Amino acid sequence: MSDHGIYDFTVSDIKGNEKKMADYQGKVLLIVNTASKCGFTPQLEGLQELHAELGDRGLEVLGFPCNQFMNQDPENDDAISEFCSLNYGVDFPMFSKIEVNGPDAHPLFRFLKKEARGLMGSEKVKWNFTKFLVGRDGKVIRRYPPTTKPQDIRKDIETLL
């Protein structure tokens, strides 16, 4: 257990550059574990729409590819980046592929899972496209299951903007 806030973490963007979460201070964040070959992959389109429509009001959508669920993101970061931008016009920040569960889970996701537990108190991320909503103050507000479409989160996001 750490008393870290979300802004204490450093992540790698999809090009391999270090990025401090502190750079997003004062923004509303929607953090999502993504995959290119999942039934929920079309949600990239909805996430991109939220990013395009609400970005100038302070929303940042952050995508973290993960290959822990049925091998649905096996490609390397370059291929993932190309897929997301070609097929879904994604221009919100995408990060280096990570693990969200288990001993090698990225510290950011360990923090998110602890702050916003899933069904019946479970910390485990169940599948691709689990979404974490973080307020401007860096507090994790809520976890949404993969089945929740991005547009269904819009009202909650606008409340925070």
C-alpha positions as a Markdown table, in Angstrom:
| # | Residue | x | y | z |
|---|---|---|---|---|
| 1 | Met | 0.0 | 0.0 | 0.0 |
| 2 | Ser | 1.3 | 3.4 | -0.9 |
| 3 | Asp | -0.1 | 6.8 | -0.1 |
| 4 | His | 0.9 | 7.9 | -3.6 |
| 5 | Gly | -1.5 | 10.1 | -5.5 |
| 6 | Ile | -2.0 | 9.6 | -9.2 |
| 7 | Tyr | 0.4 | 12.4 | -10.0 |
| 8 | Asp | 3.4 | 10.6 | -8.5 |
| 9 | Phe | 3.5 | 8.0 | -11.3 |
| 10 | Thr | 5.5 | 8.0 | -14.4 |
| 11 | Val | 4.4 | 6.1 | -17.5 |
| 12 | Ser | 5.9 | 5.5 | -21.0 |
| 13 | Asp | 4.1 | 6.8 | -24.0 |
| 14 | Ile | 3.7 | 4.6 | -27.0 |
| 15 | Lys | 6.9 | 6.0 | -28.5 |
| 16 | Gly | 8.8 | 5.0 | -25.4 |
| 17 | Asn | 9.2 | 8.5 | -23.9 |
| 18 | Glu | 8.7 | 9.0 | -20.2 |
| 19 | Lys | 5.6 | 11.0 | -19.3 |
| 20 | Lys | 4.8 | 12.2 | -15.8 |
| 21 | Met | 1.2 | 11.8 | -14.7 |
| 22 | Ala | 1.7 | 15.2 | -13.0 |
| 23 | Asp | 1.6 | 16.7 | -16.5 |
| 24 | Tyr | -2.1 | 16.0 | -16.4 |
| 25 | Gln | -2.7 | 17.9 | -13.1 |
| 26 | Gly | -6.0 | 19.9 | -13.2 |
| 27 | Lys | -7.4 | 17.7 | -16.0 |
| 28 | Val | -10.3 | 15.2 | -15.9 |
| 29 | Leu | -8.8 | 11.8 | -16.9 |
| 30 | Leu | -10.4 | 8.8 | -18.4 |
| 31 | Ile | -7.8 | 6.0 | -18.2 |
| 32 | Val | -8.6 | 2.9 | -20.2 |
| 33 | Asn | -6.8 | -0.4 | -20.8 |
| 34 | Thr | -7.2 | -0.9 | -24.6 |
| 35 | Ala | -6.8 | -3.8 | -27.0 |
| 36 | Ser | -6.7 | -3.9 | -30.9 |
| 37 | Lys | -8.4 | -7.3 | -31.3 |
| 38 | Cys | -11.3 | -7.2 | -28.8 |
| 39 | Gly | -15.0 | -7.2 | -29.3 |
| 40 | Phe | -14.9 | -3.8 | -27.5 |
| 41 | Thr | -12.2 | -2.4 | -29.8 |
| 42 | Pro | -14.8 | -0.2 | -31.6 |
| 43 | Gln | -15.0 | 1.8 | -28.3 |
| 44 | Leu | -11.8 | 3.5 | -29.5 |
| 45 | Glu | -14.1 | 5.5 | -31.7 |
| 46 | Gly | -16.3 | 6.6 | -28.8 |
| 47 | Leu | -13.2 | 7.4 | -26.7 |
| 48 | Gln | -11.9 | 9.5 | -29.6 |
| 49 | Glu | -15.2 | 11.3 | -29.8 |
| 50 | Leu | -15.1 | 12.2 | -26.1 |
| 51 | His | -11.5 | 13.4 | -26.5 |
| 52 | Ala | -12.4 | 15.5 | -29.5 |
| 53 | Glu | -15.6 | 17.0 | -28.0 |
| 54 | Leu | -14.4 | 17.6 | -24.4 |
| 55 | Gly | -10.7 | 17.9 | -24.7 |
| 56 | Asp | -10.7 | 21.7 | -24.9 |
| 57 | Arg | -12.8 | 21.7 | -21.7 |
| 58 | Gly | -10.2 | 19.7 | -19.8 |
| 59 | Leu | -10.7 | 16.0 | -20.5 |
| 60 | Glu | -7.7 | 13.8 | -21.3 |
| 61 | Val | -8.4 | 10.2 | -22.5 |
| 62 | Leu | -5.4 | 8.0 | -21.8 |
| 63 | Gly | -5.1 | 4.6 | -23.5 |
| 64 | Phe | -3.0 | 1.8 | -22.1 |
| 65 | Pro | -2.7 | -1.2 | -24.4 |
| 66 | Cys | -2.7 | -4.5 | -22.6 |
| 67 | Asn | -2.3 | -8.1 | -23.9 |
| 68 | Gln | -3.5 | -9.9 | -20.7 |
| 69 | Phe | -6.9 | -10.8 | -21.9 |
| 70 | Met | -7.0 | -13.7 | -24.5 |
| 71 | Asn | -4.0 | -12.3 | -26.3 |
| 72 | Gln | -6.0 | -9.5 | -27.9 |
| 73 | Asp | -3.2 | -7.0 | -28.2 |
| 74 | Pro | -0.2 | -9.1 | -29.3 |
| 75 | Glu | 1.5 | -6.5 | -31.5 |
| 76 | Asn | 4.3 | -4.1 | -30.6 |
| 77 | Asp | 3.7 | -0.5 | -29.6 |
| 78 | Asp | 4.3 | 0.8 | -33.2 |
| 79 | Ala | 1.8 | -1.5 | -34.7 |
| 80 | Ile | -0.8 | -0.7 | -32.0 |
| 81 | Ser | -0.3 | 3.0 | -32.5 |
| 82 | Glu | -0.7 | 2.6 | -36.3 |
| 83 | Phe | -3.8 | 0.4 | -35.9 |
| 84 | Cys | -5.5 | 2.9 | -33.5 |
| 85 | Ser | -4.8 | 5.9 | -35.6 |
| 86 | Leu | -5.6 | 4.3 | -39.0 |
| 87 | Asn | -8.8 | 2.5 | -37.9 |
| 88 | Tyr | -10.2 | 4.8 | -35.3 |
| 89 | Gly | -8.5 | 8.2 | -35.9 |
| 90 | Val | -7.1 | 8.0 | -32.4 |
| 91 | Asp | -5.1 | 11.1 | -31.5 |
| 92 | Phe | -5.5 | 10.9 | -27.7 |
| 93 | Pro | -2.4 | 9.9 | -25.8 |
| 94 | Met | -1.6 | 6.2 | -26.1 |
| 95 | Phe | 1.0 | 4.6 | -23.9 |
| 96 | Ser | 3.4 | 1.7 | -24.0 |
| 97 | Lys | 1.8 | -1.8 | -23.6 |
| 98 | Ile | 1.5 | -2.7 | -19.9 |
| 99 | Glu | 0.1 | -5.3 | -17.6 |
| 100 | Val | -2.9 | -4.4 | -15.5 |
| 101 | Asn | -3.1 | -7.5 | -13.3 |
| 102 | Gly | -0.7 | -9.8 | -11.5 |
| 103 | Pro | 2.8 | -9.3 | -10.1 |
| 104 | Asp | 3.9 | -7.2 | -13.1 |
| 105 | Ala | 0.9 | -4.9 | -13.1 |
| 106 | His | 1.9 | -1.3 | -13.8 |
| 107 | Pro | 2.0 | 0.8 | -10.5 |
| 108 | Leu | -0.5 | 3.2 | -12.0 |
| 109 | Phe | -3.1 | 0.5 | -12.5 |
| 110 | Arg | -2.3 | -1.0 | -9.1 |
| 111 | Phe | -3.3 | 2.4 | -7.7 |
| 112 | Leu | -6.4 | 2.8 | -9.8 |
| 113 | Lys | -7.6 | -0.7 | -8.9 |
| 114 | Lys | -7.1 | 0.0 | -5.2 |
| 115 | Glu | -8.9 | 3.4 | -5.4 |
| 116 | Ala | -11.9 | 2.2 | -7.4 |
| 117 | Arg | -12.7 | -1.4 | -6.9 |
| 118 | Gly | -14.8 | -3.5 | -9.2 |
| 119 | Leu | -17.7 | -5.8 | -8.6 |
| 120 | Met | -17.9 | -7.1 | -5.0 |
| 121 | Gly | -14.8 | -5.3 | -4.0 |
| 122 | Ser | -12.5 | -7.0 | -6.5 |
| 123 | Glu | -9.4 | -5.1 | -7.5 |
| 124 | Lys | -8.7 | -7.2 | -10.6 |
| 125 | Val | -9.3 | -5.7 | -14.0 |
| 126 | Lys | -11.8 | -8.1 | -15.6 |
| 127 | Trp | -11.2 | -7.3 | -19.3 |
| 128 | Asn | -10.1 | -4.9 | -21.9 |
| 129 | Phe | -11.7 | -1.4 | -21.9 |
| 130 | Thr | -12.2 | -1.1 | -18.2 |
| 131 | Lys | -12.3 | 2.7 | -17.6 |
| 132 | Phe | -11.2 | 4.7 | -14.6 |
| 133 | Leu | -12.5 | 8.3 | -14.2 |
| 134 | Val | -10.2 | 10.7 | -12.3 |
| 135 | Gly | -11.3 | 14.2 | -11.2 |
| 136 | Arg | -9.3 | 17.4 | -11.7 |
| 137 | Asp | -7.9 | 16.9 | -8.1 |
| 138 | Gly | -6.4 | 13.5 | -9.0 |
| 139 | Lys | -9.0 | 11.5 | -7.0 |
| 140 | Val | -10.2 | 8.4 | -8.7 |
| 141 | Ile | -14.0 | 8.9 | -9.0 |
| 142 | Arg | -15.3 | 5.7 | -10.5 |
| 143 | Arg | -14.5 | 2.5 | -12.4 |
| 144 | Tyr | -16.6 | 1.5 | -15.4 |
| 145 | Pro | -16.8 | -2.0 | -16.8 |
| 146 | Pro | -15.9 | -2.8 | -20.4 |
| 147 | Thr | -19.6 | -3.0 | -21.4 |
| 148 | Thr | -20.1 | 0.7 | -20.5 |
| 149 | Lys | -19.8 | 2.6 | -23.7 |
| 150 | Pro | -17.8 | 5.8 | -23.7 |
| 151 | Gln | -20.8 | 8.0 | -24.5 |
| 152 | Asp | -22.6 | 6.6 | -21.4 |
| 153 | Ile | -19.8 | 8.1 | -19.3 |
| 154 | Arg | -20.2 | 11.6 | -20.9 |
| 155 | Lys | -22.6 | 12.9 | -18.3 |
| 156 | Asp | -20.3 | 11.9 | -15.4 |
| 157 | Ile | -17.3 | 13.6 | -17.2 |
| 158 | Glu | -19.2 | 16.8 | -17.9 |
| 159 | Thr | -20.2 | 17.0 | -14.2 |
| 160 | Leu | -16.4 | 17.1 | -13.4 |
| 161 | Leu | -15.6 | 19.6 | -16.2 |
